[in-house]
Amino acid sequence: MSPKVYIGGKLYDKADAKISVFDHGLLYGDGVFEGIRSYSGRVFRLKDHVDRLYASATAIHLRIPMSREAMAAAIVDTLAANKLTDAYIRVVVTRGSGSLGLDPRKTTDPQIIIITDAISLYPEELYEHGLKIVTAATIRSHPNTVNPRVKSLNYLNNILAKMEGAQAGCLEALMLNHKGEVAECTGDNIFVVRNAEIHTPSVDSGILEGITREAVIELARQAGYRVVERTMDRYDVYTADECFLTGTAAELIPVVECDARPIGTGKPGPVFRELRQRFVSLVHEGRDQYVEVGNGAGRV
């Protein structure tokens, strides 16, 4: 069966899923997106993802031409149409088709695109043995350009940093902000463990407010850990007892080396292992932040 892609209220076969080459999402990266997960046929924290999508759109003065409830229903229905249970969901909203110029007032018909696909994770051995990362020279966006809290279609600085990591033989790279402080990695938020406390860069460090990040903070506090959101520098990473990353696709994955410096024992630590197990339990429990495919589609 050909995968079905949602565009503007209709489902198309993958080969027929097309938008205009004059769409400003393509021409200028003018739009927003979300990456979402489903587990065992349930969409994880759909309301949080939809709310963040609309917040990003508001920040760039882009009106999404459907309600949040309709968006949630479209996401769930597209997943069901593709008969996927454990999946990755990409939701894209573009500015729409326009002229060859920057002026968004000359665009019409914003496009809503929903793609669902099988999830591709890091190899299991990396969850057991950990990642090595390097610090990229490319920094996170300055908050007075496009605020990093906006999940925009223009991911070029993250892509350039990702390339730097790949050139160094690493699957991830650490990104600093314009002050030289730790922000996040190219596609994941970062946490360190120091003296049984969990530390992570705060929102004003220039990070995306990750949905998985927030879930892990909640789980850590429920487990009795003190979680501190604060300004961090590379010293905090180099000298940590443990380090791990969080993201929609990666979930939780340990980091055992940064810039050729081993972190802690150079192996995944007990705090990471406990939190990963708690996260695995969370995503398979079916709590009220899920929407179950085929059962009340769109309820959030």
KANORRA-V139616 format. One record per run of one state. SS is the DSSP state (H for helix, E for strand, L for the rest). FROM is the first residue (numbers start at 0). TO is the last residue. Records with the same first field share a line. If there is no record, write none. Layout:
BEGIN
SS->FROM-TO, FROM-TO
END
This chain:
BEGIN
L->0-2, 7-8, 16-21, 28-29, 39-40, 44-44, 59-66, 81-85, 94-95, 97-102, 106-106, 108-110, 118-122, 129-129, 135-150, 152-154, 167-170, 176-180, 185-187, 194-195, 201-201, 205-209, 222-225, 230-232, 238-240, 247-249, 258-259, 262-268, 283-288, 292-293, 295-299
E->3-6, 9-12, 22-22, 30-38, 41-43, 86-93, 96-96, 107-107, 111-117, 130-134, 151-151, 171-175, 181-184, 188-193, 196-200, 226-229, 241-246, 250-257, 260-261, 289-291, 294-294
H->13-15, 23-27, 45-58, 67-80, 103-105, 123-128, 155-166, 202-204, 210-221, 233-237, 269-282
END
